Each structure stands twice: as C-alpha cells, then as structure tokens.
Amino acid sequence: MKTSPYLALLACAFAGLVSAVATSRAAAADSPPVDVRFFDHAQVDSLLAAKGGPLLESSLYKVSVSRREGPGVVEIHVHDTDVFYILKGSGTFVTGGTAVGQESAGPGQIHAKSIVGGTAHHLRQGDVIVIPHGTPHQFTEIDGSFLYFVVKIVQ
C-alpha cells in the first residue's frame, strides 16, 4: 500500500513537534530558579545549630550550610564542584591524591577510607576553597565547631 505524501509530511511535523517539546522540557528542567530567594539569619542559624542542611536545590546548583565537629570520610563527587566559605572554626582539609578503598555512596557519589598523596589545607574563618568535581577530598582534623557555607555546582 502506497502512503500519501501528506501523511508522511504530517508524521514528520509531528515528530518535530515531539522533539521540540522534549527539548523545551529538558531546558526548563535545567533552568535555575528565577525567583529571588532570601534566607534570614534565623533560618541559617537554626540550620547551623543542628548539623546543617540545604537552603536551596536546583538541577544546576545546591546551596547549604554545614557544621562539623570531627573528621569525615573521603568524598568524591562525580558531577558536583564544591565551593566552601568558612564561617567559623578551623580544620585540616585534604584534596587530591588517590582515594583508597572507594565505594559507591549513591548516584554520582563515592566514599573512601583515606587519601594517599593529597594536599593538606589548613582552613579557617574567611577562607574559600573550590574543589572541582572528581577530586577526592576529606576533613582530617577539626578544631572545635567548624561551620561553613557550601555551593555545589552541578556539572
């Protein structure tokens, strides 16, 4: 049976429309929030008094505050670049090197027992450090309470 050229044209147009809608939805999902978001000091202080937590999450970035009282495991974020701004306290933070004993900790997240050959940074109030995605990093020593602001940029 021979198909009409109009039917073929209609099928092509429909396929184009479906593709355009899918592309539009994907672009919208990757768009950051357009509304201004304000978090007053009471909200931030409340999170910092606990263990910390997220302030805002989108498909392109995450904003949170964190509190540490001690060292942590090695972390490797496959898709996220971390930007830390230290609010209070000090500690030793190791980046780079080779992560030993790697295990999956969820989608795009790897944990490990230790780092061999990394670079130690002594972080304190006012410091900023940027950890590119794929870089092993670990808090190895914390002096008292360590409070920091985190922006995760999704790659």
MDTraj code that builds the backbone (N, CA, C; nanometers):
import mdtraj as md
import numpy as np

residues = "MET LYS THR SER PRO TYR LEU ALA LEU LEU ALA CYS ALA PHE ALA GLY LEU VAL SER ALA VAL ALA THR SER ARG ALA ALA ALA ALA ASP SER PRO PRO VAL ASP VAL ARG PHE PHE ASP HIS ALA GLN VAL ASP SER LEU LEU ALA ALA LYS GLY GLY PRO LEU LEU GLU SER SER LEU TYR LYS VAL SER VAL SER ARG ARG GLU GLY PRO GLY VAL VAL GLU ILE HIS VAL HIS ASP THR ASP VAL PHE TYR ILE LEU LYS GLY SER GLY THR PHE VAL THR GLY GLY THR ALA VAL GLY GLN GLU SER ALA GLY PRO GLY GLN ILE HIS ALA LYS SER ILE VAL GLY GLY THR ALA HIS HIS LEU ARG GLN GLY ASP VAL ILE VAL ILE PRO HIS GLY THR PRO HIS GLN PHE THR GLU ILE ASP GLY SER PHE LEU TYR PHE VAL VAL LYS ILE VAL GLN".split()
xyz = np.array([
    [0.0847, -0.1176, 0.0000],
    [0.0000, 0.0000, 0.0000],
    [0.0887, 0.1232, 0.0000],
    [0.0555, 0.2171, -0.0869],
    [0.1319, 0.3397, -0.1006],
    [0.0766, 0.4439, -0.0020],
    [0.1716, 0.5122, 0.0733],
    [0.1258, 0.6148, 0.1666],
    [0.1232, 0.7498, 0.0989],
    [0.0329, 0.8318, 0.1423],
    [0.0169, 0.9663, 0.0886],
    [0.1365, 1.0526, 0.1286],
    [0.1856, 1.1403, 0.0387],
    [0.2944, 1.2304, 0.0760],
    [0.2524, 1.3251, 0.1884],
    [0.1231, 1.3550, 0.1965],
    [0.0746, 1.4424, 0.3032],
    [0.0839, 1.3733, 0.4396],
    [0.0549, 1.2433, 0.4400],
    [0.0650, 1.1668, 0.5640],
    [0.2105, 1.1611, 0.6116],
    [0.3033, 1.1419, 0.5198],
    [0.4456, 1.1403, 0.5543],
    [0.4888, 1.2762, 0.6084],
    [0.4385, 1.3849, 0.5449],
    [0.4707, 1.5198, 0.5896],
    [0.4133, 1.5449, 0.7294],
    [0.2903, 1.5000, 0.7522],
    [0.2274, 1.5142, 0.8834],
    [0.3063, 1.4372, 0.9896],
    [0.3504, 1.3158, 0.9582],
    [0.4302, 1.2364, 1.0520],
    [0.5612, 1.3075, 1.0846],
    [0.6241, 1.3672, 0.9838],
    [0.7487, 1.4429, 1.0056],
    [0.7235, 1.5631, 1.0971],
    [0.6143, 1.6354, 1.0700],
    [0.5815, 1.7527, 1.1511],
    [0.5542, 1.7119, 1.2960],
    [0.4819, 1.6022, 1.3155],
    [0.4526, 1.5537, 1.4498],
    [0.5809, 1.5147, 1.5227],
    [0.6714, 1.4459, 1.4548],
    [0.7990, 1.4068, 1.5150],
    [0.8783, 1.5305, 1.5553],
    [0.8766, 1.6343, 1.4705],
    [0.9455, 1.7598, 1.5030],
    [0.8861, 1.8277, 1.6242],
    [0.7528, 1.8262, 1.6336],
    [0.6839, 1.8863, 1.7477],
    [0.7192, 1.8124, 1.8769],
    [0.7164, 1.6794, 1.8738],
    [0.7517, 1.5995, 1.9918],
    [0.8950, 1.6299, 2.0339],
    [0.9865, 1.6391, 1.9389],
    [1.1264, 1.6698, 1.9689],
    [1.1396, 1.8086, 2.0312],
    [1.0684, 1.9072, 1.9763],
    [1.0749, 2.0446, 2.0287],
    [1.0212, 2.0518, 2.1712],
    [0.9113, 1.9826, 2.1985],
    [0.8545, 1.9814, 2.3340],
    [0.9514, 1.9150, 2.4316],
    [1.0111, 1.8030, 2.3907],
    [1.1069, 1.7330, 2.4776],
    [1.2272, 1.8211, 2.5057],
    [1.2783, 1.8908, 2.4046],
    [1.3930, 1.9810, 2.4225],
    [1.3553, 2.0959, 2.5147],
    [1.2359, 2.1515, 2.4959],
    [1.1897, 2.2612, 2.5802],
    [1.1778, 2.2181, 2.7262],
    [1.1231, 2.0979, 2.7495],
    [1.1100, 2.0470, 2.8864],
    [1.2462, 2.0233, 2.9489],
    [1.3407, 1.9688, 2.8716],
    [1.4757, 1.9439, 2.9238],
    [1.5423, 2.0752, 2.9596],
    [1.5256, 2.1770, 2.8745],
    [1.5855, 2.3074, 2.9020],
    [1.5227, 2.3686, 3.0266],
    [1.3914, 2.3547, 3.0411],
    [1.3236, 2.4093, 3.1592],
    [1.3696, 2.3387, 3.2861],
    [1.3933, 2.2074, 3.2785],
    [1.4387, 2.1323, 3.3963],
    [1.5781, 2.1763, 3.4386],
    [1.6593, 2.2218, 3.3424],
    [1.7954, 2.2644, 3.3730],
    [1.8046, 2.4117, 3.4087],
    [1.6938, 2.4825, 3.4030],
    [1.6954, 2.6243, 3.4350],
    [1.6963, 2.6442, 3.5853],
    [1.7810, 2.7358, 3.6323],
    [1.7801, 2.7637, 3.7763],
    [1.6524, 2.8390, 3.8140],
    [1.6207, 2.8420, 3.9433],
    [1.5021, 2.9172, 3.9864],
    [1.5137, 3.0634, 3.9430],
    [1.4024, 3.1231, 3.9046],
    [1.4044, 3.2625, 3.8604],
    [1.3598, 3.3584, 3.9703],
    [1.3022, 3.3052, 4.0764],
    [1.2602, 3.3896, 4.1880],
    [1.3772, 3.4152, 4.2815],
    [1.3860, 3.5358, 4.3334],
    [1.4866, 3.5672, 4.4342],
    [1.4510, 3.4908, 4.5610],
    [1.5484, 3.4271, 4.6200],
    [1.5262, 3.3533, 4.7452],
    [1.6077, 3.4191, 4.8545],
    [1.5454, 3.4480, 4.9664],
    [1.6114, 3.5115, 5.0796],
    [1.5997, 3.4200, 5.2001],
    [1.7102, 3.4000, 5.2686],
    [1.7136, 3.3188, 5.3900],
    [1.7665, 3.4073, 5.5014],
    [1.6802, 3.4406, 5.5969],
    [1.7250, 3.5317, 5.7023],
    [1.8182, 3.4597, 5.7998],
    [1.8850, 3.5396, 5.8814],
    [1.9858, 3.4842, 5.9734],
    [1.9271, 3.3810, 6.0693],
    [1.7999, 3.3948, 6.1046],
    [1.7382, 3.2978, 6.1960],
    [1.7313, 3.1590, 6.1310],
    [1.6950, 3.1537, 6.0020],
    [1.6905, 3.0255, 5.9307],
    [1.8301, 2.9628, 5.9214],
    [1.9274, 3.0452, 5.8840],
    [2.0649, 2.9967, 5.8694],
    [2.1197, 2.9520, 6.0046],
    [2.0998, 3.0343, 6.1079],
    [2.1478, 2.9999, 6.2424],
    [2.0842, 2.8715, 6.2933],
    [1.9560, 2.8523, 6.2640],
    [1.8862, 2.7319, 6.3067],
    [1.9479, 2.6078, 6.2437],
    [1.9778, 2.6148, 6.1147],
    [2.0425, 2.5017, 6.0466],
    [2.1828, 2.4773, 6.1018],
    [2.2574, 2.5848, 6.1257],
    [2.3939, 2.5705, 6.1763],
    [2.3971, 2.5158, 6.3190],
    [2.2934, 2.5451, 6.3966],
    [2.2869, 2.4934, 6.5336],
    [2.2690, 2.3417, 6.5332],
    [2.2060, 2.2919, 6.4282],
    [2.1924, 2.1462, 6.4104],
    [2.3165, 2.0980, 6.3348],
    [2.3015, 2.0074, 6.2459],
    [2.4140, 1.9555, 6.1664],
    [2.4327, 2.0314, 6.0353],
    [2.3467, 2.1312, 6.0096],
    [2.3487, 2.1983, 5.8806],
    [2.2374, 2.1433, 5.7946],
    [2.2311, 2.1883, 5.6699],
    [2.1302, 2.1387, 5.5793],
    [2.1137, 2.2273, 5.4585],
    [2.0300, 2.1843, 5.3653],
    [2.0129, 2.2596, 5.2409],
    [1.9284, 2.3849, 5.2590],
    [1.9652, 2.4883, 5.1857],
    [1.8846, 2.6098, 5.1777],
    [1.8059, 2.6115, 5.0469],
    [1.8719, 2.5689, 4.9378],
    [1.8095, 2.5725, 4.8063],
    [1.8751, 2.4682, 4.7174],
    [1.7941, 2.3940, 4.6422],
    [1.8466, 2.2954, 4.5483],
    [1.7775, 2.3113, 4.4141],
    [1.8567, 2.3107, 4.3070],
    [1.8023, 2.3105, 4.1716],
    [1.8810, 2.2078, 4.0911],
    [1.8481, 2.1933, 3.9647],
    [1.9197, 2.0964, 3.8818],
    [2.0597, 2.1448, 3.8456],
    [2.0888, 2.2732, 3.8685],
    [2.2191, 2.3289, 3.8329],
    [2.3091, 2.3575, 3.9519],
    [2.2498, 2.3804, 4.0686],
    [2.3309, 2.4095, 4.1868],
    [2.2540, 2.3779, 4.3145],
    [2.3313, 2.3666, 4.4235],
    [2.2744, 2.3435, 4.5559],
    [2.3439, 2.4393, 4.6516],
    [2.2675, 2.4969, 4.7428],
    [2.3219, 2.5888, 4.8423],
    [2.2859, 2.5352, 4.9796],
    [2.3863, 2.5203, 5.0665],
    [2.3587, 2.4680, 5.2001],
    [2.4597, 2.5241, 5.2994],
    [2.4326, 2.4982, 5.4252],
    [2.5273, 2.5291, 5.5319],
    [2.5598, 2.3978, 5.6028],
    [2.6818, 2.3887, 5.6534],
    [2.7251, 2.2648, 5.7175],
    [2.7948, 2.2928, 5.8489],
    [2.7857, 2.1952, 5.9371],
    [2.8517, 2.2005, 6.0675],
    [2.9267, 2.0695, 6.0857],
    [3.0520, 2.0796, 6.1264],
    [3.1343, 1.9617, 6.1548],
    [3.1913, 1.9733, 6.2939],
    [3.1921, 1.8600, 6.3620],
    [3.2530, 1.8524, 6.4949],
    [3.3745, 1.7609, 6.4933],
    [3.3954, 1.6912, 6.3801],
    [3.5074, 1.5984, 6.3698],
    [3.5373, 1.5651, 6.2254],
    [3.6405, 1.4841, 6.2033],
    [3.6796, 1.4465, 6.0674],
    [3.5684, 1.3701, 5.9957],
    [3.5854, 1.3524, 5.8645],
    [3.4862, 1.2803, 5.7857],
    [3.5507, 1.1814, 5.6909],
    [3.4683, 1.1137, 5.6151],
    [3.5177, 1.0181, 5.5156],
    [3.5657, 1.0945, 5.3924],
    [3.6410, 1.0258, 5.3091],
    [3.6802, 1.0822, 5.1805],
    [3.5552, 1.0870, 5.0928],
    [3.5371, 1.1982, 5.0240],
    [3.4258, 1.2135, 4.9313],
    [3.4791, 1.2454, 4.7926],
    [3.4132, 1.1899, 4.6924],
    [3.4397, 1.2254, 4.5527],
    [3.3036, 1.2475, 4.4891],
    [3.2814, 1.3668, 4.4362],
    [3.1559, 1.3984, 4.3687],
    [3.1808, 1.3917, 4.2182],
    [3.1163, 1.2995, 4.1526],
    [3.1373, 1.2781, 4.0097],
    [3.0893, 1.3982, 3.9283],
    [2.9797, 1.4626, 3.9714],
    [2.9201, 1.5702, 3.8923],
    [2.9213, 1.7068, 3.9597],
    [2.9553, 1.7157, 4.0878],
    [2.9442, 1.8425, 4.1611],
    [3.0805, 1.9036, 4.1902],
    [3.0926, 2.0335, 4.1631],
    [3.2071, 2.1109, 4.2088],
    [3.1630, 2.1803, 4.3365],
    [3.2417, 2.1669, 4.4439],
    [3.2089, 2.2278, 4.5728],
    [3.2816, 2.3607, 4.5893],
    [3.2107, 2.4587, 4.6433],
    [3.2708, 2.5849, 4.6834],
    [3.2371, 2.6028, 4.8309],
    [3.3400, 2.6074, 4.9164],
    [3.3211, 2.6251, 5.0603],
    [3.3654, 2.7654, 5.1001],
    [3.2861, 2.8293, 5.1869],
    [3.3255, 2.9541, 5.2527],
    [3.3195, 2.9252, 5.4022],
    [3.4330, 2.9386, 5.4693],
    [3.4412, 2.9024, 5.6101],
    [3.3878, 3.0172, 5.6961],
    [3.2857, 2.9862, 5.7768],
    [3.2209, 3.0851, 5.8623],
    [3.2838, 3.0928, 6.0012],
    [3.3235, 2.9764, 6.0561],
    [3.3744, 2.9730, 6.1928],
    [3.4560, 2.8453, 6.2128],
    [3.5605, 2.8553, 6.2926],
    [3.6405, 2.7385, 6.3270],
    [3.7584, 2.7202, 6.2340],
    [3.8288, 2.6099, 6.2556],
    [3.9426, 2.5762, 6.1697],
    [3.9569, 2.4250, 6.1636],
    [4.0279, 2.3804, 6.0616],
    [4.0482, 2.2376, 6.0454],
    [4.1405, 2.2087, 5.9293],
    [4.1811, 2.0836, 5.9197],
    [4.2668, 2.0391, 5.8106],
    [4.1814, 1.9659, 5.7084],
    [4.1995, 2.0043, 5.5846],
    [4.1204, 1.9532, 5.4723],
    [4.2178, 1.9067, 5.3644],
    [4.2088, 1.7804, 5.3241],
    [4.2998, 1.7231, 5.2256],
    [4.2262, 1.7089, 5.0927],
    [4.2940, 1.7514, 4.9835],
    [4.2360, 1.7391, 4.8499],
    [4.3345, 1.6696, 4.7562],
    [4.2787, 1.6059, 4.6533],
    [4.3623, 1.5420, 4.5520],
    [4.4154, 1.4078, 4.5978],
    [4.5238, 1.3652, 4.5362],
    [4.5827, 1.2361, 4.5695],
    [4.4980, 1.1209, 4.5189],
    [4.5187, 1.0066, 4.5812],
    [4.4475, 0.8850, 4.5436],
    [4.3588, 0.8392, 4.6584],
    [4.2319, 0.8188, 4.6297],
    [4.1373, 0.7704, 4.7304],
    [4.1513, 0.6184, 4.7418],
    [4.1710, 0.5706, 4.8647],
    [4.1914, 0.4276, 4.8910],
    [4.0632, 0.3662, 4.9475],
    [4.0232, 0.2514, 4.8912],
    [3.9045, 0.1810, 4.9409],
    [3.7752, 0.2463, 4.8965],
    [3.7651, 0.2820, 4.7711],
    [3.6467, 0.3517, 4.7185],
    [3.5232, 0.2616, 4.7172],
    [3.4093, 0.3230, 4.7542],
    [3.2788, 0.2563, 4.7492],
    [3.1740, 0.3553, 4.7022],
    [3.0772, 0.3079, 4.6273],
    [2.9672, 0.3933, 4.5850],
    [2.8845, 0.4331, 4.7080],
    [2.8503, 0.5620, 4.7139],
    [2.7670, 0.6115, 4.8235],
    [2.6347, 0.6649, 4.7702],
    [2.6048, 0.6302, 4.6465],
    [2.4829, 0.6772, 4.5825],
    [2.5158, 0.7285, 4.4436],
    [2.4145, 0.7712, 4.3704],
    [2.4380, 0.8189, 4.2339],
    [2.5359, 0.9368, 4.2312],
    [2.6457, 0.9202, 4.1605],
    [2.7439, 1.0281, 4.1452],
    [2.8260, 1.0588, 4.2687],
    [2.8169, 0.9733, 4.3720],
    [2.8883, 0.9969, 4.4981],
    [2.9734, 0.8753, 4.5329],
    [3.0993, 0.8995, 4.5652],
    [3.1914, 0.7931, 4.6041],
    [3.2519, 0.8296, 4.7388],
    [3.2609, 0.7325, 4.8278],
    [3.3302, 0.7498, 4.9558],
    [3.4517, 0.6581, 4.9567],
    [3.5499, 0.6933, 5.0382],
    [3.6699, 0.6112, 5.0527],
    [3.7194, 0.6224, 5.1958],
    [3.8110, 0.5329, 5.2328],
    [3.8631, 0.5291, 5.3703],
    [3.9699, 0.6347, 5.3947],
    [4.0563, 0.6598, 5.2946],
    [4.1659, 0.7544, 5.3140],
    [4.2153, 0.8075, 5.1807],
    [4.3026, 0.9072, 5.1899],
    [4.3664, 0.9662, 5.0722],
    [4.5171, 0.9486, 5.0877],
    [4.5820, 0.9054, 4.9812],
    [4.7278, 0.8951, 4.9787],
    [4.7794, 1.0001, 4.8817],
    [4.8748, 1.0814, 4.9284],
    [4.9398, 1.1781, 4.8408],
    [4.8636, 1.3057, 4.8125],
    [4.7649, 1.3396, 4.8911],
    [4.6894, 1.4627, 4.8697],
    [4.7604, 1.5851, 4.9254],
    [4.6970, 1.7005, 4.9097],
    [4.7489, 1.8276, 4.9608],
    [4.6664, 1.8701, 5.0812],
    [4.7327, 1.8962, 5.1943],
    [4.6636, 1.9400, 5.3161],
    [4.6494, 2.0926, 5.3148],
    [4.5291, 2.1381, 5.3492],
    [4.4993, 2.2816, 5.3593],
    [4.4498, 2.3072, 5.5011],
    [4.5037, 2.4099, 5.5673],
    [4.4505, 2.4457, 5.6989],
    [4.3474, 2.5558, 5.6759],
    [4.2206, 2.5199, 5.6910],
    [4.1116, 2.6138, 5.6661],
    [4.0708, 2.6835, 5.7947],
    [4.0383, 2.8130, 5.7814],
    [3.9901, 2.8898, 5.8970],
    [3.8918, 2.9965, 5.8492],
    [3.8286, 3.0621, 5.9440],
    [3.7255, 3.1617, 5.9149],
    [3.7698, 3.2579, 5.8045],
    [3.6809, 3.2760, 5.7060],
    [3.7062, 3.3680, 5.5966],
    [3.7668, 3.3029, 5.4734],
    [3.8205, 3.1801, 5.4862],
    [3.8801, 3.1118, 5.3719],
    [3.7727, 3.0611, 5.2763],
    [3.8104, 3.0511, 5.1497],
    [3.7268, 2.9920, 5.0463],
    [3.8101, 2.8860, 4.9759],
    [3.7514, 2.7703, 4.9498],
    [3.8192, 2.6654, 4.8750],
    [3.7216, 2.6087, 4.7725],
    [3.7726, 2.5832, 4.6514],
    [3.6925, 2.5284, 4.5419],
    [3.7475, 2.3899, 4.5094],
    [3.6611, 2.2892, 4.5140],
    [3.7002, 2.1507, 4.4884],
    [3.6302, 2.1049, 4.3603],
    [3.7050, 2.0946, 4.2481],
    [3.6434, 2.0520, 4.1222],
    [3.5861, 1.9112, 4.1311],
    [3.4817, 1.8859, 4.0520],
    [3.4207, 1.7521, 4.0509],
    [3.5279, 1.6483, 4.0172],
    [3.5130, 1.5313, 4.0785],
    [3.6083, 1.4232, 4.0560],
    [3.7311, 1.4271, 4.1459],
    [3.7433, 1.5296, 4.2300],
    [3.8598, 1.5439, 4.3175],
    [3.8319, 1.4828, 4.4549],
    [3.9139, 1.3873, 4.4993],
    [3.8968, 1.3345, 4.6354],
    [3.9199, 1.4464, 4.7374],
    [3.8404, 1.4483, 4.8435],
    [3.8599, 1.5489, 4.9494],
    [3.8082, 1.4935, 5.0824],
    [3.8720, 1.5408, 5.1916],
    [3.8397, 1.4877, 5.3238],
    [3.8805, 1.5856, 5.4336],
    [3.7909, 1.6052, 5.5300],
    [3.8278, 1.6744, 5.6531],
    [3.8992, 1.5722, 5.7405],
    [4.0249, 1.5968, 5.7744],
    [4.1008, 1.5012, 5.8552],
    [4.1129, 1.5450, 6.0009],
    [4.0939, 1.6734, 6.0262],
    [4.1039, 1.7250, 6.1632],
    [4.0172, 1.8492, 6.1750],
    [3.9400, 1.8570, 6.2838],
    [3.8548, 1.9726, 6.3106],
    [3.8855, 2.0224, 6.4508],
    [3.9064, 2.1533, 6.4611],
    [3.9326, 2.2159, 6.5917],
    [3.8035, 2.2781, 6.6427],
    [3.7312, 2.2088, 6.7308],
    [3.6047, 2.2590, 6.7847],
    [3.4932, 2.2488, 6.6829],
    [3.4038, 2.3471, 6.6820],
    [3.2936, 2.3516, 6.5850],
    [3.3415, 2.4198, 6.4577],
    [3.3110, 2.3592, 6.3457],
    [3.3535, 2.4102, 6.2156],
    [3.2276, 2.4354, 6.1332],
    [3.2003, 2.5611, 6.1006],
    [3.0796, 2.5993, 6.0279],
    [3.1185, 2.6536, 5.8912],
    [3.0477, 2.6078, 5.7871],
    [3.0805, 2.6559, 5.6533],
    [2.9589, 2.6581, 5.5622],
    [2.9674, 2.7454, 5.4642],
    [2.8652, 2.7655, 5.3633],
    [2.9096, 2.6877, 5.2397],
    [2.8204, 2.6132, 5.1763],
    [2.8554, 2.5287, 5.0616],
    [2.7670, 2.5617, 4.9422],
    [2.8322, 2.5800, 4.8260],
    [2.7608, 2.5864, 4.6983],
    [2.8122, 2.4702, 4.6152],
    [2.7217, 2.3853, 4.5702],
    [2.7557, 2.2736, 4.4812],
    [2.7072, 2.3094, 4.3418],
    [2.8005, 2.3113, 4.2478],
    [2.7676, 2.3423, 4.1099],
    [2.7647, 2.2104, 4.0340],
    [2.6500, 2.1777, 3.9771],
    [2.6329, 2.0504, 3.9070],
    [2.6919, 2.0633, 3.7665],
    [2.7805, 1.9702, 3.7333],
    [2.8471, 1.9720, 3.6017],
    [2.7634, 1.8989, 3.5007],
])
top = md.Topology()
chain = top.add_chain()
for i, resn in enumerate(residues, 1):
    res = top.add_residue(resn, chain, resSeq=i)
    for name in ("N", "CA", "C"):
        top.add_atom(name, md.element.get_by_symbol(name[0]), res)
traj = md.Trajectory(xyz[None], top)
